[in-house]
Amino acid sequence: MSDTIFIIEDDLKIAHVVKAYLEGAGFKARHFTRGRAALEAASREHPALVILDLMLPDLSGEELFQDLKALSDIPVIMVTSRSSEEERVAGLALGADDYVVKPFSPRELIFRVKAVLKRVEGSRPGGRKDVLSFEDGRLVLDGQTYQVTRDGVVADLTASEFKILFILASRPGRVYSRDELIQQALDYHFEGYDRTIDAHVRNIRKKIEPDPGKPRFVQTVYGIGYRFGGRQDA
């Protein structure tokens, strides 16, 4: 993976400002106005992170996002003028690492880039060495590789999803508020982003629960947040 950040944005004014701020913060940055050109470059270079505008002239941002994730688990921050909470949550539900609404502060965007990269760096081998096992090995979390297996099959969780699950599973039965999970797993908190956790939890349940509609492991505590309900192996 390279240490370059890709900016995929057809608004030249916004792209130039973002590129200048990234370079001012010590990052390398490349700008693309077309999704296909960016995807081709990403397949060769594997950027450290992608800042992706959802409104592109040649591809939908959602389609490009899926194609980027198919290459490798490249962290992606979505950028869009779509400002409703439902649209933000929908973007996060796709698996985006963060979601920024235009107009935005370039300084806040740099903060979010650093937070996402910090999470990704922590997800690589050499991090935590904890291994948590539940239900006679049916669910296993490996904190060194950030790998989750359910019934022996690897569940493809993102770094953010793994951190949320690992925090919950580290203390079964302990109830965590959404705000606690945002601060501990995502390293920041901005007002109005509580439902970010809900979107991540839905993704986690789809990947690890035998029946996501009746979760055994990640349980909702109404009015408060979430807890982990699995039986830990000795």
C-alpha positions in Angstrom: 0.0 0.0 0.0 1.3 3.5 -0.9 1.3 6.5 1.5 -0.7 8.6 -1.0 -4.2 9.8 -0.5 -6.5 9.9 -3.5 -9.0 12.8 -3.9 -11.8 11.8 -6.4 -13.7 15.1 -6.9 -14.8 16.8 -10.1 -15.2 20.3 -8.4 -11.7 21.7 -9.0 -12.0 24.4 -6.4 -12.8 22.0 -3.6 -10.2 19.5 -4.8 -7.4 22.1 -4.9 -8.2 23.2 -1.4 -8.3 19.7 0.0 -5.1 18.8 -1.8 -3.4 21.9 -0.4 -4.5 21.1 3.2 -3.5 17.4 2.9 0.0 18.4 1.7 0.2 21.1 4.4 -0.5 18.3 6.9 2.4 16.2 5.5 0.4 13.8 3.2 1.0 13.0 -0.4 -2.1 13.5 -2.5 -3.3 12.8 -6.0 -6.4 14.3 -7.6 -8.8 12.7 -10.0 -11.9 14.2 -11.7 -13.1 10.8 -13.1 -13.9 7.7 -11.3 -12.6 5.2 -13.9 -9.2 6.9 -14.0 -9.0 6.8 -10.2 -10.0 3.1 -10.1 -7.3 2.2 -12.6 -4.7 4.1 -10.6 -5.9 2.6 -7.3 -5.5 -1.0 -8.7 -1.8 -0.2 -9.3 -1.0 1.9 -6.4 -3.3 0.9 -3.5 -3.6 4.3 -1.9 -3.5 4.7 1.9 -7.0 6.4 1.8 -9.5 7.7 -0.7 -11.6 10.9 -0.3 -14.6 10.1 -2.6 -17.1 12.6 -3.9 -20.4 10.7 -4.5 -21.5 12.9 -7.5 -19.1 12.1 -10.3 -19.6 12.6 -14.1 -18.7 9.1 -15.2 -19.6 6.7 -12.3 -21.9 6.9 -9.3 -19.9 7.3 -6.1 -21.6 4.2 -4.7 -20.6 2.1 -7.6 -17.0 3.4 -7.5 -16.9 2.7 -3.7 -17.9 -0.9 -4.2 -15.2 -1.3 -6.9 -12.5 0.3 -4.7 -13.4 -2.1 -1.8 -13.3 -5.0 -4.2 -9.6 -4.2 -4.9 -8.7 -4.2 -1.2 -9.9 -2.8 2.1 -8.9 0.7 1.2 -10.3 3.2 3.7 -12.8 5.6 2.2 -14.2 8.9 3.4 -17.3 9.8 1.4 -17.9 13.5 0.6 -21.3 14.7 -0.7 -23.8 17.5 -0.7 -26.5 15.1 0.4 -27.1 16.3 3.9 -29.9 14.2 5.4 -29.2 11.9 8.3 -30.7 9.0 6.3 -28.3 9.5 3.4 -25.3 9.8 5.8 -26.3 6.5 7.5 -26.9 4.9 4.1 -23.3 5.8 3.1 -21.9 4.4 6.3 -24.0 1.3 6.0 -22.2 0.6 2.7 -19.1 0.3 4.7 -17.6 3.8 4.4 -15.1 4.7 7.1 -16.5 8.2 7.4 -18.9 10.6 5.7 -18.5 14.3 5.3 -21.2 16.7 4.0 -20.5 19.8 1.9 -19.7 22.5 2.7 -17.1 21.2 5.1 -14.2 22.6 7.0 -10.9 21.5 5.4 -9.4 21.3 8.9 -12.1 19.0 10.1 -11.6 16.8 7.0 -7.9 16.5 7.8 -8.8 15.6 11.4 -11.1 12.8 10.1 -8.4 11.6 7.6 -5.9 11.3 10.5 -8.5 9.5 12.7 -9.3 6.9 10.0 -5.7 6.3 9.2 -5.0 5.8 12.9 -7.7 3.2 13.1 -6.4 1.4 10.0 -2.8 1.5 11.3 -4.0 -0.1 14.6 -5.7 -2.8 12.6 -2.5 -4.2 11.2 -0.6 -7.1 12.6 1.6 -6.2 15.6 -1.3 -4.5 17.4 -3.3 -6.1 20.1 -2.5 -9.8 20.9 -5.8 -10.6 22.6 -7.8 -13.5 21.3 -11.4 -13.7 22.5 -13.4 -16.9 22.0 -17.1 -17.4 22.6 -19.7 -20.2 22.4 -17.1 -23.1 22.3 -15.2 -21.4 19.6 -18.1 -20.5 17.3 -17.1 -16.9 17.4 -13.4 -15.9 17.7 -11.9 -12.4 17.6 -8.1 -12.1 17.1 -6.9 -8.7 18.2 -3.5 -9.2 16.5 -4.8 -9.7 13.0 -8.2 -8.0 13.4 -9.7 -11.2 12.1 -13.1 -12.5 13.1 -14.2 -16.1 12.5 -17.8 -17.5 12.9 -18.1 -21.2 12.8 -14.6 -21.4 11.3 -15.5 -19.0 8.4 -13.8 -15.6 8.3 -16.2 -12.6 8.6 -14.9 -9.7 6.6 -15.3 -6.8 9.1 -13.8 -3.4 8.5 -11.3 -1.9 11.0 -14.1 0.3 12.5 -16.5 -2.7 12.8 -13.8 -4.8 14.4 -13.0 -2.1 17.0 -16.6 -1.7 18.0 -17.1 -5.5 18.3 -13.8 -6.0 20.2 -14.7 -3.3 22.7 -18.1 -4.9 23.4 -16.7 -8.4 23.5 -13.9 -7.5 25.8 -16.4 -6.9 28.6 -19.5 -9.2 28.0 -22.6 -7.8 29.6 -21.2 -4.3 30.0 -23.5 -1.8 28.4 -21.8 0.9 26.2 -23.6 4.0 25.1 -23.3 5.1 21.5 -21.2 8.1 22.5 -18.7 5.8 24.4 -18.4 3.6 21.3 -17.8 6.6 19.0 -15.1 7.9 21.3 -13.4 4.6 22.0 -13.7 2.9 18.6 -13.8 5.9 16.2 -11.5 8.3 18.1 -13.8 11.3 17.7 -17.3 12.6 18.3 -19.3 15.1 16.3 -22.8 16.0 17.3 -25.4 14.2 15.1 -23.3 11.2 14.4 -24.7 8.8 17.1 -26.4 6.8 14.3 -23.0 6.1 12.8 -22.7 3.4 15.5 -26.1 2.0 14.6 -25.1 1.6 10.9 -21.9 -0.2 11.9 -23.8 -2.5 14.3 -26.2 -3.5 11.5 -23.2 -4.4 9.4 -21.6 -6.4 12.2 -24.8 -8.3 12.8 -25.1 -9.2 9.1 -21.6 -10.6 9.2 -21.5 -12.5 12.6 -25.0 -13.2 13.8 -26.7 -16.5 12.8 -30.0 -14.5 12.8 -29.3 -10.8 12.5 -33.0 -10.1 13.3 -32.5 -11.8 16.7 -28.9 -11.0 17.6 -27.2 -13.4 20.0 -23.9 -11.5 20.3 -24.4 -7.7 19.8 -27.6 -6.9 21.7 -29.4 -3.6 21.9 -30.1 -2.0 25.2 -33.0 0.3 24.4 -32.5 4.0 25.3 -28.8 3.4 26.2 -26.7 1.6 23.6 -25.3 -1.9 23.1 -23.8 -4.9 25.0 -22.2 -8.2 24.1 -24.2 -11.2 25.0 -22.1 -14.2 24.0 -20.8 -16.7 26.5 -17.0 -16.4 26.7 -14.9 -19.6 26.6 -12.6 -20.4 29.6 
